[in-house]
Amino acid sequence: MSKSTLWSIVGVIVAIAIAWVIVNVIFSVLWFVAKLVVVLVVAVIVFFVLRRLFARSDR
């Protein structure tokens, strides 16, 4: 095995490792954003439900 072949194999392994980390970070960020969107939607729904309940009790 020549030196260039060895460095090619090492380069491929390093590239796969870096890609693995980058994809993990991207999926973690996307999962966080998705949970944040769901929390915001539920918070808006709860806000309007509570507002409607308290508006009825004032009358």
C-alpha positions as CSV (number, residue, x, y, z in Angstrom):
1,M,0.0,0.0,0.0
2,S,1.5,3.3,-1.0
3,K,1.6,6.4,1.1
4,S,-1.0,8.3,-1.0
5,T,-3.5,5.4,-0.6
6,L,-3.0,5.4,3.1
7,W,-3.6,9.2,3.3
8,S,-6.7,8.8,1.1
9,I,-8.2,6.2,3.5
10,V,-7.4,8.4,6.5
11,G,-9.0,11.4,4.6
12,V,-12.1,9.4,3.9
13,I,-12.4,8.3,7.6
14,V,-11.8,11.9,8.8
15,A,-14.4,13.2,6.3
16,I,-17.0,10.7,7.5
17,A,-16.3,11.5,11.2
18,I,-16.7,15.3,10.5
19,A,-19.8,14.7,8.4
20,W,-21.3,12.6,11.2
21,V,-20.8,15.3,13.8
22,I,-22.2,18.0,11.5
23,V,-25.3,16.0,10.7
24,N,-25.8,15.3,14.5
25,V,-25.6,19.1,15.2
26,I,-28.0,19.9,12.4
27,F,-30.5,17.3,13.5
28,S,-30.2,18.5,17.1
29,V,-30.9,22.1,16.1
30,L,-33.8,21.1,13.9
31,W,-35.3,19.0,16.7
32,F,-35.0,22.0,19.1
33,V,-36.6,24.3,16.6
34,A,-39.5,21.9,16.0
35,K,-40.1,21.5,19.7
36,L,-40.0,25.3,20.1
37,V,-42.6,25.8,17.4
38,V,-44.9,23.2,19.0
39,V,-44.5,24.9,22.4
40,L,-45.3,28.3,20.9
41,V,-48.4,26.9,19.2
42,V,-49.7,25.2,22.4
43,A,-48.9,28.4,24.4
44,V,-51.0,30.5,22.0
45,I,-53.9,28.1,22.1
46,V,-53.8,28.0,26.0
47,F,-53.6,31.8,26.1
48,F,-56.7,32.2,24.0
49,V,-58.6,29.5,25.9
50,L,-57.7,31.1,29.3
51,R,-58.6,34.5,27.9
52,R,-62.0,33.2,26.8
53,L,-62.6,31.5,30.1
54,F,-61.8,34.7,32.1
55,A,-63.9,36.9,29.8
56,R,-66.9,34.7,30.4
57,S,-66.5,34.8,34.2
58,D,-66.4,38.6,34.2
59,R,-69.9,38.9,32.7
